[in-house]
Amino acid sequence: MEAFVTLIQVLDSTIRLATPLLLACLAGLYSERAGIFDIGLEGKMLMSAFFSAAVAAVTGSVWLGLLAGIGASLILSALHGVASITFRGNQLISGVAINFLASGLTVLVAQSWFQQGGRTPSLFGGGRFEPINFPFADALSSVPVIGPIYSELLSGHSILVYVAFLMVPLTWWILYRTRFGLRLRAVGENPAAVDTAGVSVVGLRFAAVAICGVLCGIAGAYLATALQAGFVKEMTAGRGFIALAALIFAKWRPWHAMGACLLFGLLQAIALRFQNIDLGGVIIPVQVMDALPYILTVVILAGFVGKAVPPRAGGEPYVKER
Amino acid sequence: MDKMPKWADVVLIPLISLVLAAILSALVILAIGENPIEAVNLMVTGALGSTYGWGYTLYYATNFMFTGLAVAVAFHARLFNIGGEGQAMLGGLGVAMVCLYIDWPHWSIALLAACVGSALFGAMWAAIPAYLQAKRGSHIVITTIMFNFIAAAFLNYMLVNVMRPQGSQDPATARFPEAVHLPTFQSMFSTAENALFRGAPANISFFVALLACVAVWALIWRTRLGYEIRAYGHSETGAVYAGISPVRITIIAMLISGGLAGMMAINNVMGEAERLVLNSTEGAGFIGIAVALMGRSHPFGVFLAAILFGFLYQGGAELALWTSIPRELIVVIQALVILFTGALDNMVRMPLEKLFLSLRKGAQ
């Protein structure tokens, strides 16, 4: 019974930790499916985490915080779009610049606003997303097996968690069942064909980058106002890159992205709970858990276990022939 | 026909980008309620106003020369090595092993061995992404990013579980023995009555970095291998047609790049800390990207850009000490430099090209 309780707790924490990964991963999915590589997911999340926490702390309203976070992330997205679509710059270098910009600006602005060593004041009350309890969650919690699954695992998360998981079928539907989705995928594979069909390549790519900004914004806001109560320096801690890894692991597909993010979330949850794991004499150090998402991604990228092929026009600026 | 004279491409564009970055940084300083002119004054006196300041500036510049050269060599083969950070971490491990596990009679021999050790470890860390790019077509940017994180976890493991001295709580190696301590600028240039560079970490590896600049210049522009690297970077199909093997060039260029990044450790680990600590690289691997972009991948440009960033780092530390501007201002400046010299290059270039074309038309 105790093992079961532990299992539920680890899975519960998996869902919490997988949420920001999933949002950022889907953000990257839209952008990369449209042919714009984005290694600036981390920076956008960080920027949003700060501005959502800062605005939530000042106004006391987490919803205004969420809006501010999305706005901040969108500004960085616009920068990425201008650099890589309008000026046909190197998308990877632009992503690197955005990560540094976020990492520096957040601390700079935090210090000048709050003078607390690069953090925001702790959020409480309306400044945070509160857990949502499903109906009858308390009443059912004593029922064996199903009770804890319903009341612990499924119920009691913040609204953004449910948003993130609902985004998966929505993204699938948009990508594979709408005209916009078809064009979005086409522009990442063969922009010239899309252009010939009379559809704006630039417009589609900017739309994709904007969606990416919104989702990264939600991911960052979740980190600072739901998972934790306030912003601290570098709080994204590489999550943007794990999301990128998950995206490759999922081979740029929405349902698989959810699977990959849950897997990487599980690894984080295990590392958080157990530190070093003793498997009958063989001790797995906690650092292996930390490195495992990256190692798995390299293995997948190497194509030893099913090759990951990125969208064909990814990373290439589109030059209209004249 | 070139649209612009060469000097405009090499000097004018980086300069304009730098001015744009400086203007934006000044606006940022204004926005947080400080005076940009005072800030620049403080930075200049703090970083260049004394031999102590210069000692720090040149110490940072040494780090950035190694990582900048690393990125630059890869750029010549049109490879984006974003993994300088991880390679430099592994270089630190190489230096620590050389210094701790072997008894050296004199620092000079130890320095040579440490150069080899750090370069080998750095190159080894670049070898796997290089192989995967060359043979399996995995994108080198993604694999090198992943390898940065793997390196951090690996180093953490080595320091906590293997190399930490018994009884110590600190995740770091033991101090290196006295015999491998490198001469600092203070001991090299001070006279009995006049102490220079007092307490500053700049050390003899600065000259190793200068040598590395010259060596990279000779390699890229004066050897057959360098020609092949440039040819491959310019046009892969052209290089293949000329009988140059893409696999060979990719792997060799990345090994050199990783080796250079790893060699940074002789400065920060052997020269300054004299033991290996967690996060000893302090982001220098990433600054190499800005330095290489700013220096237009030319060793002399890298040298100048490294000095500039050394100045920014030391100046930024002084700012953090005397004003309420945190050190992170430097990260913002660094981001702006990367943005303008790298990603928004065309924004500066396109109007300039138009200007030069119209000037030329007017002259005819």
Interface residues (C-beta under 8 A of the other chain):
Chain A: I39 L79 V82 A83 S84 F87 R88 G89 N90 Q91 L92 I93 S94 V96 A97 I98 N99 F100 L101 S103 G104 L105 V107 L108 V109 Q111 S112 Q115 G118 G238 F241 L244 A245 I248 P285 Q287 V288 D290 A291 Y294 I295 T297 V298 L301 A302 G303 P310
Chain B: V28 A31 I32 G33 F80 I82 I128 L132 R136 G137 S138 H139 V141 I142 T143 I145 M146 F147 F149 I150 A153 F154 N156 Y157 V160 N161 F286 I289 L293 S324 I325 P326 E328 L329 I330 V331 V332 I333 Q334 A335 L336 I338 L339 G342 A343 L344 D345 N346 M347 M350
